Amino acid sequence: MVAQSCVYTLAGRVVDEHDQQPMEDVSIYITELGKEYWTDSKGRFEIPTLCVGFYHLAIQHIGCPTEFEALALEGDTTIEFTLEHHENLLHEVEVHDDHEHALNEENIGMMLLDQSAQKSLAASLANLNGVSMISNGSDIGLPVLHGLSGNRITIINNGVVHAGQQWGADHSPEIDLNSAGEITVVSGAASMRYPGTHMGGIVVLMPGNIPLDPHIHGKVRSTLESNGLGGTINGQLYQGHPHLQWRLGTTVKHYGDRSAPNYLLNNTGTRQAHMNGELRRQWDSGWEWESQYTFFNAEYGILRGSHIGNLTDLQSAFSRPVPFYTESAFSRGIDAPKQDVSHHQLKSTLRKELAENTLEWNVAVQRNKRQEFDVRRSGRSDIPALSLMQYTVQNELLWSNKRHWDAGYQFLGKNNWNLPETGILPLLPNFTSFTNGLFINAKNEFEHLTTEFGARYDFTFRNVAMLTSTLPRTVVYYGDQYHNISALARVSGQISTQWTAMAEVAVRQRPPEINEMYAFGLHQGVSGIEEGNLELKQESGVKSTLQLSGQFGQHLHLDIRTYAHYFNGYIYLQPQQEYRLTIRGAFPVFTYEQCDARILGVDLSMRYEFGEHWKFKGNWSFLQGNDLTNTLPLNYMPPFNALHELTYELGEWHQWRNFRVEASHKFVGEQGNWASSLDFIPPPEAYHLFDLHIGGTLNQWRYKPQIRLGVENLLNTTYRDYLNRQRYFADALGRNITVAWIQNF
């Protein structure tokens, strides 16, 4: 036997992915050796006396997500690693995708996703500046981008327009946050690449990279929470061969009744079970095939005190300090009113890489089923009051030049019908919808200036079959056709060595959605009777944005963005000064109306570094929406809000690596821009919330787990949020203690 000669050296450097600057004090840990090495002031490292073999490396740095690399060492090797060190800064992350241009956008990377594993998509985005959340309780919510939500926000999951039963401002998208590797809020010319009615913006969820490693690895994220006495666990397995990679994941959530500071919020539990799978295959000829599958299933309890049986009690509920039907006994049961939703998505991508161009063909199918259960008489609460089934097909062909432009054709087909099991008049009619779209984007880069232009055209036609609301019931058929045009121009450039500026103008159109025209009946999303309007016309909007980003010295970073959004035919849900008694209870009435409108806003982000360990980050956002036709405010616009975070970080502390203490303060002001004719009760008062989180990596433990302890609403503040529809009936959540454990293996 001949002894193996261990004489080889692994050398290299670590740089910041954002600006390619060298990173000092980065840890390079080799699992097989159990040894750790560090980069110098120039980001360089050198690991001597290595044998030929396969090595697993963990690259760690304070404030960065840990990167894992696999290396087959056959001799002296030089390599370069990149770390994302700015992913929690707004507008400082260049997002690159296979079919879109680089953009400076708001971004949530893997480190922040690890900290949000138990949250909904909307709740995780709500910490970005300019983003709020409109909700119907603790788990049901949609993101609000610059005052716009619901049908005006397009969500792209795995490159597919997410199609669900989003018939309102506060039905959660059926997406598991843990299946994403990165979430980006997109604007700019590249937004023209995505179909949909995105007057307000686009949220893009993309899966993470699969590391090239022939061994099976994985990750477990688990969180326990005191408010709701439940938790979330997510597990993933993956393997990456040079030409074949796969990943499997699953998430389970289980919570009981949530609690406000002074009482339980009965029937607000949730049960969720999700899974996702991904397969990628590459050929030497330049062809690549990808397939992704996701499954989402959730059962949401709706606050029992929001479902009132008579008009007198309904009016009384608006002023009660404690909701009706409040009990002191904690329960994990979920009874009516509740929602039960399931969603399947299957996507296939075939891509051909050419010298200067990329050709891509995407096909996706989605199946969505939503059931809503109300409190019904004679023991009929187990029969759904709303039962909808939807199938969606997306087919697109994309052609992109890697330097200057991309273009494509897209087809979206949708079939939505009511399942005949409710025994009552459906909220929505049966319909089919077809959209054909074309888009083109162009980009030119000069020495200090970048110009972008994008445009798209969509033709939508729908066939609708609706039962009349009067007796005798008859079926009425409608046919709708819409031509929609969108265009955007952006200029951005360097105005000094440390400052950049951007100016953008966008024009967009969207047709009224099915619920806006044809809804008629009780809708849990608004806890009221919802009525559509057949007279609605196409909605058009023009948005202009100015942005200035840069820094003073080495420690103070600033980002200022202002915008003005003008609408012709803005569609909104108007509360009526009417309460209607039905056989299922008493409810307020909402109708869809249309006006000319204006939304003006400003977002300010600031980060300051106090030396090596202390950092401060502040986000401030203010907007005002007005109905120009009737000289009234627009309802459900986010009030002024601010988020302040003070962070203390240590690279090493006892047995801890990347030890971090984070204290945050959130302020939400009272909405002063409102009118009594627009709401049933005045907006709630301003409130302050304080959170505290402590965490890091236990570096001396064998598998180096990441542990994070937190307290949300530290002072157990009693408050109601203007954008939470349950504010009419109950206070928001009280103190919540969380324990999170993240384990890579």
ZAMARGU-4260 file (C-alpha; in steps of 0.2 Angstrom, whole numbers, plus 5000, padded with zeros to 4 digits):
<rodrens>
0) 5000/5000/5000 | 5006/5017/4995 | 5002/5032/5007 | 4993/5046/4999 | 5003/5062/4996
5) 4994/5077/5004 | 5003/5091/4996 | 4990/5101/4987 | 4984/5118/4990 | 4967/5126/4989
10) 4968/5145/4987 | 4956/5159/4982 | 4947/5174/4988 | 4929/5179/4993 | 4921/5195/4986
15) 4905/5204/4989 | 4892/5198/4975 | 4885/5216/4974 | 4901/5226/4971 | 4915/5213/4969
20) 4924/5220/4984 | 4936/5208/4994 | 4928/5202/5010 | 4939/5201/5026 | 4937/5188/5040
25) 4926/5176/5030 | 4927/5159/5038 | 4930/5144/5026 | 4926/5128/5035 | 4930/5111/5028
30) 4918/5098/5035 | 4930/5083/5031 | 4944/5090/5040 | 4935/5099/5054 | 4946/5114/5051
35) 4942/5132/5049 | 4952/5145/5039 | 4950/5164/5037 | 4952/5177/5023 | 4964/5192/5025
40) 4961/5210/5022 | 4961/5207/5003 | 4949/5193/5004 | 4961/5179/5001 | 4963/5162/5009
45) 4975/5148/5007 | 4972/5130/5013 | 4988/5119/5012 | 4992/5101/5013 | 4976/5094/5006
50) 4974/5077/4998 | 4965/5072/4982 | 4947/5070/4986 | 4930/5077/4988 | 4927/5091/5001
55) 4912/5101/5008 | 4915/5119/5012 | 4904/5131/5022 | 4908/5149/5019 | 4902/5161/5033
60) 4902/5179/5036 | 4893/5190/5048 | 4877/5197/5040 | 4877/5185/5026 | 4868/5169/5023
65) 4880/5154/5024 | 4885/5147/5007 | 4889/5128/5004 | 4901/5123/4991 | 4906/5105/4985
70) 4924/5103/4978 | 4932/5088/4969 | 4951/5092/4972 | 4963/5084/4960 | 4978/5096/4962
75) 4982/5114/4966 | 4966/5124/4964 | 4962/5142/4964 | 4944/5147/4966 | 4933/5163/4970
80) 4917/5163/4981 | 4904/5177/4981 | 4893/5181/4996 | 4878/5192/4996 | 4882/5205/5009
85) 4868/5218/5005 | 4852/5208/5004 | 4843/5217/5018 | 4846/5234/5010 | 4833/5241/4998
90) 4838/5246/4980 | 4856/5240/4982 | 4853/5222/4975 | 4855/5219/4957 | 4843/5205/4952
95) 4848/5194/4938 | 4837/5181/4930 | 4838/5171/4914 | 4825/5181/4905 | 4825/5199/4912
100) 4837/5213/4913 | 4847/5218/4929 | 4836/5229/4940 | 4839/5238/4957 | 4824/5232/4966
105) 4817/5227/4983 | 4823/5210/4988 | 4822/5197/5001 | 4836/5184/5000 | 4839/5167/5008
110) 4845/5174/5025 | 4829/5184/5028 | 4818/5170/5021 | 4826/5159/5034 | 4820/5171/5047
115) 4802/5172/5040 | 4799/5153/5038 | 4783/5153/5048 | 4776/5169/5040 | 4764/5171/5025
120) 4770/5179/5009 | 4762/5196/5013 | 4769/5196/5031 | 4786/5193/5025 | 4785/5207/5012
125) 4778/5220/5024 | 4795/5224/5031 | 4800/5231/5014 | 4798/5250/5012 | 4783/5255/5002
130) 4775/5238/5005 | 4761/5235/5018 | 4748/5220/5020 | 4729/5220/5019 | 4723/5206/5029
135) 4708/5196/5036 | 4715/5190/5052 | 4732/5183/5057 | 4736/5171/5042 | 4725/5178/5028
140) 4733/5193/5019 | 4739/5201/5003 | 4754/5213/5000 | 4750/5231/4996 | 4762/5240/4985
145) 4761/5259/4985 | 4743/5258/4990 | 4738/5245/4977 | 4734/5227/4981 | 4722/5212/4976
150) 4719/5212/4957 | 4732/5226/4954 | 4746/5215/4960 | 4753/5201/4950 | 4762/5187/4959
155) 4774/5176/4949 | 4779/5159/4956 | 4792/5149/4947 | 4790/5160/4932 | 4771/5157/4932
160) 4757/5170/4935 | 4750/5163/4951 | 4731/5160/4947 | 4720/5157/4962 | 4703/5163/4969
165) 4709/5180/4973 | 4692/5188/4973 | 4695/5201/4985 | 4709/5211/4994 | 4712/5199/5007
170) 4712/5181/5001 | 4730/5174/5004 | 4739/5168/4988 | 4741/5150/4989 | 4760/5150/4990
175) 4772/5142/5002 | 4785/5155/5007 | 4798/5141/5010 | 4798/5135/4992 | 4806/5151/4987
180) 4825/5155/4986 | 4822/5173/4983 | 4808/5186/4982 | 4809/5202/4972 | 4797/5216/4970
185) 4799/5221/4952 | 4796/5237/4942 | 4806/5243/4928 | 4805/5239/4909 | 4807/5220/4913
190) 4790/5220/4922 | 4783/5221/4904 | 4789/5203/4902 | 4776/5197/4914 | 4757/5195/4910
195) 4744/5200/4922 | 4735/5216/4929 | 4750/5223/4938 | 4745/5241/4940 | 4754/5242/4957
200) 4769/5230/4954 | 4775/5212/4953 | 4781/5200/4966 | 4792/5187/4959 | 4796/5171/4969
205) 4811/5161/4961 | 4818/5144/4967 | 4835/5145/4974 | 4850/5137/4966 | 4854/5118/4968
210) 4872/5116/4973 | 4882/5105/4962 | 4886/5091/4974 | 4884/5072/4970 | 4879/5069/4989
215) 4862/5071/4996 | 4860/5086/5007 | 4846/5095/5015 | 4839/5109/5027 | 4827/5109/5041
220) 4818/5125/5046 | 4807/5124/5062 | 4799/5138/5072 | 4788/5137/5088 | 4777/5151/5093
225) 4768/5155/5109 | 4753/5165/5101 | 4743/5151/5094 | 4753/5137/5103 | 4759/5130/5087
230) 4773/5130/5074 | 4780/5127/5057 | 4792/5115/5051 | 4800/5114/5033 | 4812/5101/5026
235) 4821/5100/5010 | 4832/5087/5001 | 4843/5091/4986 | 4856/5083/4975 | 4866/5091/4961
240) 4876/5081/4948 | 4884/5091/4934 | 4870/5088/4922 | 4855/5083/4933 | 4849/5091/4949
245) 4834/5088/4960 | 4825/5095/4975 | 4811/5090/4986 | 4803/5100/5000 | 4788/5100/5012
250) 4780/5112/5025 | 4768/5109/5039 | 4760/5122/5050 | 4748/5120/5064 | 4741/5133/5076
255) 4727/5135/5087 | 4717/5151/5093 | 4728/5167/5092 | 4726/5179/5106 | 4725/5198/5108
260) 4733/5206/5123 | 4717/5204/5134 | 4707/5189/5126 | 4707/5174/5114 | 4703/5177/5096
265) 4692/5161/5095 | 4692/5151/5079 | 4708/5159/5072 | 4718/5143/5070 | 4726/5137/5054
270) 4732/5120/5047 | 4743/5119/5032 | 4752/5106/5023 | 4763/5110/5007 | 4775/5101/4996
275) 4787/5106/4981 | 4798/5097/4969 | 4810/5102/4956 | 4820/5093/4942 | 4833/5101/4931
280) 4843/5093/4916 | 4856/5100/4905 | 4864/5094/4889 | 4881/5098/4882 | 4872/5104/4866
285) 4866/5119/4876 | 4848/5113/4879 | 4841/5113/4897 | 4825/5107/4904 | 4817/5111/4921
290) 4801/5105/4929 | 4793/5112/4945 | 4778/5106/4955 | 4770/5114/4970 | 4756/5109/4981
295) 4747/5120/4994 | 4734/5116/5006 | 4727/5126/5020 | 4712/5127/5032 | 4710/5145/5039
300) 4698/5149/5054 | 4689/5166/5053 | 4686/5175/5069 | 4669/5169/5076 | 4665/5186/5082
305) 4665/5193/5064 | 4650/5183/5059 | 4635/5192/5067 | 4617/5185/5068 | 4606/5201/5068
310) 4607/5220/5063 | 4607/5226/5081 | 4622/5215/5086 | 4631/5219/5071 | 4631/5238/5075
315) 4635/5234/5093 | 4650/5223/5087 | 4658/5239/5080 | 4660/5247/5097 | 4662/5232/5108
320) 4679/5231/5117 | 4678/5212/5117 | 4670/5202/5102 | 4655/5192/5103 | 4657/5173/5105
325) 4673/5176/5114 | 4678/5161/5126 | 4692/5159/5138 | 4696/5141/5133 | 4710/5139/5120
330) 4705/5128/5106 | 4714/5120/5091 | 4698/5116/5082 | 4693/5126/5067 | 4674/5128/5064
335) 4663/5139/5053 | 4667/5152/5047 | 4682/5146/5039 | 4691/5143/5022 | 4698/5128/5015
340) 4709/5130/4999 | 4721/5119/4989 | 4732/5123/4974 | 4742/5113/4962 | 4755/5120/4950
345) 4765/5111/4937 | 4777/5119/4926 | 4789/5114/4912 | 4803/5124/4904 | 4814/5120/4889
350) 4828/5132/4886 | 4841/5133/4872 | 4857/5144/4875 | 4864/5151/4860 | 4880/5162/4858
355) 4871/5179/4861 | 4853/5174/4863 | 4842/5162/4873 | 4826/5153/4867 | 4814/5148/4880
360) 4797/5138/4880 | 4786/5138/4896 | 4770/5128/4899 | 4761/5128/4916 | 4745/5121/4922
365) 4736/5126/4939 | 4722/5119/4948 | 4714/5129/4962 | 4699/5124/4974 | 4692/5136/4987
370) 4678/5132/4999 | 4671/5145/5012 | 4660/5139/5026 | 4649/5151/5035 | 4638/5149/5051
375) 4622/5142/5043 | 4606/5136/5052 | 4599/5119/5054 | 4616/5111/5056 | 4622/5115/5038
380) 4638/5124/5043 | 4648/5109/5036 | 4641/5113/5019 | 4651/5126/5010 | 4643/5142/5006
385) 4656/5145/4992 | 4664/5131/4982 | 4674/5136/4967 | 4686/5126/4955 | 4698/5134/4943
390) 4710/5127/4930 | 4723/5139/4922 | 4735/5136/4907 | 4750/5147/4903 | 4760/5144/4887
395) 4774/5156/4882 | 4788/5157/4870 | 4802/5169/4874 | 4817/5176/4864 | 4830/5186/4873
400) 4847/5194/4868 | 4858/5193/4883 | 4864/5211/4881 | 4850/5222/4874 | 4832/5216/4872
405) 4820/5202/4875 | 4802/5198/4867 | 4789/5185/4868 | 4771/5179/4866 | 4760/5172/4880
410) 4744/5164/4881 | 4733/5162/4897 | 4718/5152/4898 | 4706/5151/4913 | 4691/5141/4917
415) 4682/5144/4933 | 4665/5137/4939 | 4655/5134/4955 | 4653/5116/4962 | 4635/5112/4964
420) 4635/5108/4983 | 4632/5125/4992 | 4613/5125/4990 | 4613/5145/4988 | 4616/5158/4975
425) 4635/5158/4971 | 4645/5174/4974 | 4653/5172/4957 | 4647/5166/4940 | 4655/5152/4930
430) 4666/5159/4917 | 4680/5156/4904 | 4694/5169/4901 | 4708/5169/4887 | 4722/5181/4886
435) 4734/5183/4871 | 4749/5194/4875 | 4765/5201/4866 | 4779/5210/4874 | 4796/5218/4870
440) 4809/5226/4881 | 4825/5235/4876 | 4840/5241/4886 | 4855/5252/4881 | 4870/5255/4892
445) 4881/5270/4890 | 4896/5276/4900 | 4886/5284/4914 | 4868/5281/4908 | 4856/5266/4906
450) 4840/5268/4896 | 4826/5255/4897 | 4810/5254/4887 | 4796/5240/4888 | 4779/5238/4880
455) 4766/5225/4880 | 4749/5222/4872 | 4735/5210/4879 | 4719/5205/4871 | 4707/5197/4884
460) 4690/5190/4880 | 4678/5181/4893 | 4662/5171/4892 | 4652/5173/4908 | 4636/5162/4913
465) 4627/5170/4928 | 4612/5166/4938 | 4600/5180/4941 | 4597/5186/4959 | 4578/5187/4956
470) 4566/5173/4955 | 4563/5163/4945 | 4582/5160/4942 | 4588/5161/4924 | 4605/5160/4917
475) 4611/5176/4909 | 4626/5175/4897 | 4639/5189/4895 | 4654/5192/4883 | 4668/5204/4887
480) 4682/5209/4876 | 4697/5221/4881 | 4712/5227/4873 | 4725/5232/4885 | 4741/5242/4882
485) 4756/5245/4894 | 4772/5254/4891 | 4787/5260/4902 | 4802/5270/4900 | 4816/5272/4913
490) 4832/5282/4913 | 4845/5278/4927 | 4863/5284/4929 | 4878/5289/4940 | 4877/5307/4945
495) 4893/5305/4955 | 4905/5292/4962 | 4893/5288/4976 | 4876/5293/4970 | 4864/5286/4957
500) 4847/5293/4950 | 4832/5285/4941 | 4817/5292/4933 | 4803/5281/4926 | 4786/5283/4918
505) 4774/5269/4916 | 4757/5268/4907 | 4746/5253/4911 | 4728/5247/4908 | 4718/5232/4915
510) 4700/5226/4913 | 4688/5225/4927 | 4690/5208/4936 | 4675/5195/4937 | 4671/5199/4955
515) 4671/5218/4952 | 4658/5216/4938 | 4648/5201/4943 | 4650/5197/4962 | 4633/5196/4972
520) 4632/5188/4989 | 4641/5186/5006 | 4660/5187/5004 | 4671/5182/5019 | 4685/5192/5012
525) 4676/5208/5017 | 4665/5201/5030 | 4650/5208/5021 | 4638/5207/5006 | 4648/5211/4990
530) 4639/5217/4974 | 4647/5219/4957 | 4644/5233/4944 | 4641/5228/4926 | 4644/5246/4921
535) 4662/5246/4925 | 4675/5251/4911 | 4693/5248/4908 | 4705/5255/4921 | 4720/5265/4915
540) 4734/5272/4925 | 4750/5283/4923 | 4764/5282/4936 | 4780/5292/4937 | 4794/5288/4949
545) 4810/5298/4954 | 4823/5289/4964 | 4840/5295/4972 | 4851/5282/4980 | 4869/5284/4987
550) 4879/5287/5003 | 4888/5300/5013 | 4906/5293/5017 | 4907/5275/5021 | 4894/5273/5034
555) 4878/5282/5029 | 4867/5275/5015 | 4851/5284/5009 | 4837/5279/4997 | 4823/5292/4992
560) 4809/5287/4981 | 4794/5298/4976 | 4780/5293/4965 | 4763/5300/4958 | 4750/5288/4951
565) 4735/5294/4941 | 4720/5283/4937 | 4706/5285/4924 | 4692/5274/4930 | 4700/5268/4946
570) 4689/5253/4953 | 4686/5252/4972 | 4675/5243/4984 | 4664/5256/4992 | 4656/5252/5009
575) 4637/5257/5009 | 4628/5265/5024 | 4618/5249/5024 | 4617/5233/5034 | 4608/5218/5027
580) 4600/5204/5036 | 4601/5187/5028 | 4597/5169/5033 | 4616/5168/5037 | 4616/5183/5048
585) 4618/5202/5047 | 4632/5210/5036 | 4637/5227/5030 | 4635/5230/5011 | 4649/5234/4999
590) 4648/5239/4980 | 4661/5241/4967 | 4662/5259/4960 | 4673/5269/4948 | 4681/5286/4949
595) 4697/5296/4943 | 4710/5295/4957 | 4727/5300/4962 | 4740/5292/4974 | 4755/5302/4979
600) 4769/5294/4990 | 4787/5295/4996 | 4798/5281/5003 | 4814/5285/5012 | 4827/5271/5018
605) 4842/5275/5028 | 4856/5264/5035 | 4870/5270/5046 | 4884/5259/5053 | 4891/5264/5070
610) 4908/5256/5068 | 4911/5237/5067 | 4897/5230/5076 | 4882/5242/5077 | 4870/5246/5063
615) 4854/5256/5062 | 4841/5255/5048 | 4826/5265/5046 | 4811/5264/5033 | 4798/5278/5032
620) 4784/5277/5020 | 4769/5290/5017 | 4756/5290/5003 | 4739/5299/5001 | 4725/5293/4989
625) 4711/5304/4983 | 4695/5301/4973 | 4696/5316/4961 | 4679/5313/4954 | 4670/5315/4971
630) 4683/5325/4980 | 4685/5311/4993 | 4699/5301/5000 | 4702/5283/4994 | 4698/5270/5007
635) 4710/5257/5013 | 4726/5266/5009 | 4740/5263/5020 | 4743/5276/5033 | 4761/5283/5037
640) 4772/5270/5044 | 4790/5268/5050 | 4801/5254/5054 | 4817/5256/5064 | 4830/5242/5067
645) 4845/5243/5078 | 4857/5228/5076 | 4872/5222/5086 | 4883/5209/5077 | 4898/5199/5083
650) 4908/5187/5072 | 4913/5176/5087 | 4905/5176/5105 | 4909/5161/5116 | 4902/5146/5106
655) 4892/5157/5094 | 4896/5162/5077 | 4888/5177/5068 | 4879/5182/5085 | 4866/5195/5082
660) 4854/5205/5093 | 4841/5215/5084 | 4829/5227/5092 | 4815/5234/5080 | 4802/5248/5082
665) 4787/5249/5071 | 4776/5264/5070 | 4759/5265/5061 | 4750/5282/5061 | 4732/5285/5061
670) 4724/5287/5044 | 4718/5305/5044 | 4713/5305/5025 | 4696/5297/5027 | 4678/5302/5027
675) 4663/5295/5037 | 4654/5290/5021 | 4668/5278/5016 | 4669/5267/5032 | 4658/5260/5046
680) 4669/5266/5060 | 4683/5279/5061 | 4701/5273/5058 | 4710/5266/5073 | 4723/5276/5083
685) 4741/5276/5079 | 4752/5262/5088 | 4769/5257/5092 | 4776/5239/5092 | 4793/5233/5098
690) 4801/5217/5093 | 4817/5209/5100 | 4827/5195/5092 | 4843/5186/5097 | 4852/5172/5087
695) 4867/5165/5079 | 4876/5149/5074 | 4882/5137/5088 | 4899/5134/5080 | 4905/5122/5092
700) 4891/5110/5089 | 4894/5096/5077 | 4881/5101/5064 | 4882/5120/5068 | 4863/5124/5070
705) 4857/5141/5068 | 4845/5147/5083 | 4835/5162/5084 | 4824/5168/5099 | 4812/5182/5097
710) 4798/5192/5105 | 4786/5201/5094 | 4775/5214/5101 | 4786/5214/5116 | 4775/5226/5127
715) 4759/5217/5123 | 4752/5232/5115 | 4733/5233/5112 | 4730/5240/5095 | 4720/5238/5079
720) 4727/5240/5061 | 4718/5250/5048 | 4722/5237/5034 | 4716/5222/5045 | 4697/5219/5041
725) 4695/5211/5058 | 4698/5228/5066 | 4679/5231/5065 | 4677/5217/5078 | 4693/5213/5088
730) 4711/5219/5093 | 4726/5213/5084 | 4738/5200/5090 | 4747/5201/5107 | 4764/5196/5112
735) 4772/5181/5103 | 4787/5172/5108 | 4796/5162/5094 | 4810/5149/5094 | 4818/5145/5077
740) 4830/5131/5073 | 4838/5130/5056 | 4849/5115/5052 | 4859/5111/5036 | 4865/5094/5033
</rodrens>
